[in-house]
């Protein structure tokens, strides 16, 4: 749960702060515990930088506790992935291959380390977990409840709230889809915005079995999914709220 840092985490965060500007209030530090049994997990960027807000360095966002050598961290900008490998207690930028097949030097990866809230990144463990694993993200708390989806792109989207939350899409169009990482044989579950043939009144979100959804399943705190936006349409947005009864 997002909360004020424990004494141990607070000391870690203070160490990450540069000298703050004079006559400014101390930031409210937030933490989210991410608990997952998946090898690949989409992770929320619900916080801003501890150094005055704004974009946060991904290596500061994701605490090193809970990771082992060979785990990976990715930033996706809608075109290419930028990569860091966990080694000897730190996230280290490495030379990688872009989605277009080109080489991305390590220094370019590191230059892409600043990520903005609201957003999402991607964590991949070296090996599939044999049991649930927990790691932490932290930064300056930001009250975020919605985010934009860019047209014609694969968008990383994640729950920014301090608890499990249900996403609501404003402005979905036929052809949109949501791909949620899962432990299924395919590694994901896909929800499609579509309709039954020649029945426009059936337009809506459908699960893989063809059942129309009344609402999406709740997304665990700090976790997310891919939103694939119809290339011919403009932007839409996603808002997050606590499940009914919570």
Order of alpha helices (4+ residues) and beta strands (2+ residues): alpha-beta-beta-beta-beta-alpha-beta-beta-beta-beta-beta-alpha-beta-beta-beta-beta-beta-beta-beta-beta-beta-beta-beta
